[in-house]
Amino acid sequence: MYPLLKKMILASHGNGWEKFFTGLEYGIKHRTHDCRKCGDCAMLERGYICPMSQCPKQQRNGPCGGSFNGWCEVYPNERKCIYVRAYERLKYNNKESKLGEGYIRPCDWDLYETSSWYNFYAGKDWQGFLDSGD
């Protein structure tokens, strides 16, 4: 599906369909993952838990170091650290090693309120930097 989706998304840039895809993406991701429309999505690598909305410190590469016994430092005994939740979710599917694969660059705030789907296919998001060798 990648080549077809890439062609559709990139063809939509600069016309009315771009707005449609951006709205569709945000509508789905906001309802299901509390998406904050950062435009530089890292949910797939984090067990479909958004580090930008679920982590008070917006940590994209692992726990902040303040978590204790699996609890978030900011919400102790109220909220589990998102990396504990992501590990549990990925372990259930035997994919827990994904958490240690690679570094996710800090969010590119120039992409804020743009479509992360478009940015992914256009090579603008953090994964595009991986592909370009930067």
C-alpha positions in Angstrom: 0.0 0.0 0.0 3.0 2.3 0.6 3.5 3.3 -3.1 -0.2 3.9 -3.7 -0.6 6.0 -0.5 2.5 8.0 -1.2 1.2 8.8 -4.7 -2.2 9.8 -3.3 -0.9 11.9 -0.5 1.8 13.7 -2.5 -0.6 14.4 -5.3 -3.0 16.1 -2.9 -0.4 18.7 -1.9 -1.4 22.2 -2.9 -5.0 21.5 -3.7 -8.2 20.9 -1.9 -7.5 17.3 -1.1 -4.6 18.2 1.1 -7.0 19.9 3.5 -9.2 16.8 3.4 -6.4 14.4 4.2 -5.1 16.6 7.0 -8.6 16.8 8.5 -9.2 13.1 8.1 -5.8 12.3 9.8 -6.4 14.7 12.6 -10.0 13.5 13.1 -8.9 9.9 13.4 -5.8 10.4 15.5 -7.3 13.0 17.8 -10.1 10.7 18.8 -8.0 7.5 19.1 -4.7 8.9 20.4 -5.3 12.5 21.6 -3.2 13.8 18.7 -1.8 17.2 19.1 -1.2 17.7 15.4 2.6 18.1 15.7 3.1 17.0 12.1 6.1 14.8 13.1 4.5 11.7 14.4 6.3 9.1 16.5 3.3 7.0 17.6 4.1 3.9 15.5 7.5 3.5 17.2 5.9 4.0 20.6 3.2 1.3 20.5 0.7 3.8 19.2 1.0 6.0 22.2 1.6 9.6 21.4 4.6 10.9 23.4 3.6 14.5 22.5 0.2 14.2 24.2 0.6 11.4 26.7 4.0 12.3 28.2 3.9 15.6 30.2 7.6 16.2 29.2 7.0 15.1 25.5 9.8 12.6 25.7 10.2 10.9 22.3 13.2 8.6 23.2 12.4 7.0 26.4 11.6 7.8 30.0 12.8 11.0 31.4 14.7 9.4 34.3 12.3 10.8 36.9 9.8 7.9 36.6 9.8 5.6 39.6 8.5 2.0 39.7 6.9 2.6 36.3 5.0 5.7 37.4 5.2 9.1 35.7 7.2 11.6 37.7 4.7 14.3 37.1 1.7 12.1 38.0 3.1 9.6 40.5 0.7 6.7 41.4 -1.8 8.2 39.0 -0.4 7.6 35.5 2.1 5.0 34.3 5.0 6.2 32.3 4.2 6.0 28.6 7.3 3.9 28.0 6.1 1.3 30.5 2.7 1.3 28.7 4.4 1.2 25.3 6.7 -1.7 26.4 3.7 -3.7 27.7 1.7 -3.1 24.5 4.7 -4.0 22.3 5.6 -7.0 24.4 2.1 -8.4 24.0 2.8 -8.5 20.3 6.5 -9.7 20.7 7.8 -6.4 19.3 9.2 -4.8 22.5 12.6 -4.5 20.8 11.2 -1.7 18.7 11.6 0.6 21.7 15.3 0.3 21.4 15.6 0.7 17.7 17.1 4.0 16.6 16.8 7.6 17.8 13.8 9.7 17.1 14.8 13.3 16.5 13.1 16.1 18.5 9.8 17.3 17.0 10.3 19.7 14.1 7.9 22.5 15.1 8.0 23.9 11.6 5.7 21.0 10.8 3.2 21.9 13.6 -0.5 21.7 12.4 0.5 20.0 9.2 -0.3 16.5 8.1 2.2 14.0 9.5 1.0 11.6 6.7 2.0 14.1 4.1 5.3 14.9 5.9 6.1 11.2 6.2 5.6 10.5 2.5 7.4 13.7 1.5 10.4 12.8 3.7 9.9 15.9 5.9 9.4 14.2 9.2 12.1 12.7 11.5 12.0 9.5 9.5 12.9 11.4 6.3 16.1 12.5 8.0 16.9 8.8 8.6 16.4 8.0 5.0 18.6 10.9 3.8 21.5 9.9 6.0 21.6 13.1 8.0 
